[in-house]
Amino acid sequence: MGILIFIVIILFVAGGLLILLRSANSHKLPNGVKPKPYSDDDD
């Protein structure tokens, strides 16, 4: 019974990590986008 609970916990952790990686990779900027400087940036 303990092994079954351990396997279920591992599956939930692995699934959560895969969801986080997928959502992190989906918000990349296109290659042509350049950052604009702030108007109050003195440097």
Secondary structure, DSSP 8 states (H G I E B T S, - for coil): -HHHHHHHHHHHHHHHHHHHHHHHHTT---TT------TT---
